[in-house]
Amino acid sequence: MTTTPSSPDHHTNNGDAKPKRRRFSDAYKLRILDEADRCTKPGQLGLILRREGLYSSHLSVWRRWRRRACPEHPESRKPPTESQRKHELARLQRENVRLQLKLEHAEKLLSLQKKLADMMEAIEPTDGNEGSSA
């Protein structure tokens, strides 16, 4: 049996029946993302996606949009990658070494100042006695 172009199973697209692209409001996107972020049990997210007729790719695109559009939103911060964590750890370790060296330097200077002050005190009384006896 052959299918004729007029049968309902055969889809013809003459340009008249162009499918409309769905558009979602910002409030709808935020509502769905908040609902998706609250999902904790396996299968909950899938239920939301099926109920709303969405794909998981919608969520990933919308999350990217939310990070740019609403940076103050608590879920807008992307968790750091392993590479980013390693770089941050290395940076903090370098800063820690730098600050430890700076502290050692400051402690040595302080010790030197104390020694200088003690030497100045030891010299001053002899200068003061010579000036008053003459």
C-alpha positions in Angstrom: 0.0 0.0 0.0 1.4 3.4 -0.9 1.0 6.6 0.9 -0.5 9.4 -1.0 0.5 13.0 -0.4 -3.1 13.8 0.8 -3.0 11.2 3.6 -2.7 12.5 7.2 0.4 10.5 7.7 2.3 12.3 5.0 3.7 15.7 6.1 3.9 18.3 3.4 5.5 21.6 4.1 4.6 24.1 1.4 5.8 27.0 3.5 2.3 27.7 4.8 2.4 25.5 7.8 5.8 26.6 9.2 6.1 25.6 12.8 6.1 28.4 15.3 9.2 28.7 17.6 8.1 28.6 21.2 9.1 31.7 23.3 9.2 31.6 27.0 8.9 34.6 29.3 11.6 35.5 31.8 9.3 34.8 34.7 8.4 31.4 33.3 12.1 30.5 32.9 13.0 31.6 36.4 10.0 29.7 37.8 11.0 26.5 36.0 14.7 26.9 37.0 13.8 27.4 40.6 11.6 24.3 40.5 14.3 22.3 38.8 16.9 23.5 41.4 14.7 22.2 44.2 14.7 18.7 42.7 16.5 16.3 45.0 15.1 12.8 44.2 15.8 10.9 41.0 13.2 11.4 38.4 11.8 14.7 39.7 13.5 16.7 37.1 12.3 14.4 34.3 8.7 14.8 35.6 9.0 18.6 35.4 10.5 18.4 31.9 7.7 16.1 30.6 5.0 18.1 32.3 6.2 21.3 30.7 7.1 19.8 27.4 10.8 20.9 27.7 14.1 19.4 27.0 17.1 19.3 29.3 18.9 21.6 26.9 16.4 24.3 27.7 17.5 24.2 31.3 21.2 24.5 30.4 20.6 27.4 28.1 18.3 29.1 30.6 20.9 28.6 33.4 23.5 30.3 31.3 21.0 33.1 30.6 20.3 33.4 34.4 24.0 33.7 35.2 24.3 36.7 32.8 20.9 38.3 33.5 20.6 37.7 37.3 24.1 37.5 38.8 22.7 38.2 42.3 20.6 35.1 42.1 22.0 32.4 44.5 22.0 29.7 41.8 23.7 32.0 39.3 27.2 31.1 40.5 28.7 28.2 38.7 30.6 25.9 40.9 34.3 26.1 40.2 35.8 23.4 38.1 38.7 21.1 39.4 41.1 23.1 37.3 39.9 26.4 38.7 40.2 25.0 42.3 43.8 23.9 41.6 44.7 27.3 40.2 43.1 29.1 43.2 44.9 26.8 45.6 48.2 27.4 43.9 47.6 31.2 44.0 46.7 31.1 47.7 49.8 29.0 48.5 52.1 31.5 46.6 50.4 34.4 48.5 50.9 32.6 51.8 54.6 32.1 51.1 54.9 35.8 50.1 53.2 36.9 53.3 55.3 34.6 55.5 58.5 36.1 54.0 57.1 39.6 54.5 56.3 38.7 58.2 59.8 37.4 58.7 61.3 40.6 57.3 59.1 42.7 59.5 60.1 40.7 62.6 63.8 41.0 61.7 63.3 44.8 61.3 61.5 45.0 64.6 64.3 43.0 66.3 66.9 45.3 64.8 65.0 48.4 66.0 64.9 47.0 69.5 68.6 46.4 69.5 69.3 49.9 68.1 67.1 51.4 70.9 69.0 49.4 73.5 72.3 50.6 72.1 71.1 54.2 72.1 70.0 53.9 75.7 73.4 52.5 76.7 75.2 55.4 74.9 73.0 58.3 76.2 73.7 58.1 80.0 77.5 58.5 79.4 76.9 61.5 77.1 74.6 63.0 79.7 77.2 62.6 82.6 80.0 64.1 80.6 77.9 67.2 79.7 76.9 67.9 83.3 80.4 67.5 84.9 82.1 70.0 82.6 
